[in-house]
Amino acid sequence: MPDKDPKIQKTPKAQKAQKAQKAKTEKSAAKKSAVKIKLVRSVIGTTRYQRAVVMGLGLRRINHTVEREDTPEVRGMIDKVSHLVQIVEA
């Protein structure tokens, strides 16, 4: 692990790139909004894939509400089980 060795110094260019990456991730984390999702229908009778998506969203039982980051990945999961969930307005 070269990063752990105190004798090895990072170049100024590498340090600058690391700072820029850190600033970029902090900005993107601050901009992301959240979406509340509520399970309104039972997963009984659904496919294994749909049950896995519901579990992946963190929903456990009917009327259970969770808050997730509003990302394209989460929106895609919601779209796959849109007949089982409802987006709750905050």
C-alpha positions, 0 to 999 in steps of 0.5 A, spaced: 500 500 500 503 506 497 498 510 500 500 508 507 507 509 507 509 516 510 516 516 506 512 516 499 509 523 497 503 525 492 505 529 487 502 536 487 498 534 481 495 528 484 493 532 491 489 537 486 486 532 483 484 528 489 481 535 492 477 536 486 474 529 486 472 530 494 469 537 492 465 534 487 462 529 491 460 533 497 457 538 492 453 532 488 451 529 495 448 536 497 444 537 491 441 530 491 434 530 494 430 525 497 424 521 495 419 517 500 416 511 498 410 507 501 409 500 500 401 500 498 400 493 496 402 486 498 408 482 495 404 476 495 403 473 488 409 477 485 415 475 481 421 473 485 424 479 481 419 484 484 420 482 491 427 483 490 426 490 488 421 491 494 427 488 499 432 492 495 428 499 496 428 497 504 420 496 504 418 490 509 411 490 510 404 494 507 404 501 509 412 501 511 415 508 508 422 509 507 426 515 504 431 514 499 436 518 495 432 521 488 437 517 483 436 514 477 437 507 480 432 508 485 427 511 480 428 505 476 426 500 481 420 504 483 418 504 476 419 496 476 414 495 482 410 502 481 403 497 481 406 496 489 408 502 491 406 509 492 411 516 492 409 520 498 409 527 498 414 530 503 
